Amino acid sequence: MIGIQSTICECYTQSEFLGFDQTLTGCLEGFYTALNQKKKETKNENFENFDKNHLMELSKRLIKSCTKYQKDFNTVLLSRYSNRNKENLEQSKDSLLAVIDSVDNKAGKYIILSELEILSGDYDNAFKSINTSIEMNPNMEMSYFVRDFSYHRKGDFKNAISDLKTLHDKTNNPDLRNLASLWILNLEQEIK
């Protein structure tokens, strides 16, 4: 599988596909062929997470060794809020603020408020809102994800990594844990 990694990096770097997903999908054909061969050779009948685990390991290796992949991975993660419709943003914030004290799940509403503030570029208030959410319910995983994003946007990688580690440790969702692991690795590479 290690030889396939350099082939995928080369394919990814030289690809004419547009976009992270299309480029990666176009370059993974050889990986899946090798993975299917490995499945056939493996005597273990438990393949439930076989593909996912190998793809996770490949992603980690690509983040560490393939500069273009790492930069594109970073861009995809940071575009989380930039692709949303910004129309009526202030009206949405005002509506949420008007009812936030009278609704159930206040911590969740503060997460939403923080996301709206991130969209408007108001990181100071986004931090206040997300910190309020965490104070109300420190077990809400999404709070740490949103705050990590804000830290990353401000260039505070130490606190961003800390929040991702907290998210990784708190979550029972294996996909979210994997995403946190990849993003931690990505931030560590970005620091270098």
Secondary structure as the mmCIF struct_conf table of DSSP 4:
data_model
#
loop_
_struct_conf.conf_type_id
_struct_conf.id
_struct_conf.beg_label_comp_id
_struct_conf.beg_label_asym_id
_struct_conf.beg_label_seq_id
_struct_conf.end_label_comp_id
_struct_conf.end_label_asym_id
_struct_conf.end_label_seq_id
HELX_RH_AL_P HELX_RH_AL_P1 ILE A 2 GLN A 14
BEND BEND1 GLY A 19 GLY A 19
HELX_RH_AL_P HELX_RH_AL_P2 PHE A 20 CYS A 27
HELX_RH_AL_P HELX_RH_AL_P3 GLU A 29 GLU A 41
TURN_TY1_P TURN_TY1_P1 GLU A 48 ASN A 49
HELX_RH_AL_P HELX_RH_AL_P4 PHE A 50 SER A 65
HELX_RH_AL_P HELX_RH_AL_P5 THR A 67 LEU A 78
TURN_TY1_P TURN_TY1_P2 SER A 79 ASN A 83
BEND BEND2 ARG A 84 ARG A 84
TURN_TY1_P TURN_TY1_P3 GLU A 87 ASN A 88
HELX_RH_AL_P HELX_RH_AL_P6 LEU A 89 VAL A 99
HELX_RH_3T_P HELX_RH_3T_P1 ILE A 100 SER A 102
BEND BEND3 VAL A 103 ASP A 104
HELX_RH_AL_P HELX_RH_AL_P7 LYS A 106 LEU A 119
TURN_TY1_P TURN_TY1_P4 SER A 120 GLY A 121
HELX_RH_AL_P HELX_RH_AL_P8 TYR A 123 MET A 136
TURN_TY1_P TURN_TY1_P5 PRO A 138 ASN A 139
HELX_RH_AL_P HELX_RH_AL_P9 GLU A 141 LYS A 154
TURN_TY1_P TURN_TY1_P6 GLY A 155 GLY A 155
HELX_RH_AL_P HELX_RH_AL_P10 PHE A 157 LYS A 170
HELX_RH_AL_P HELX_RH_AL_P11 PRO A 174 ILE A 191
#
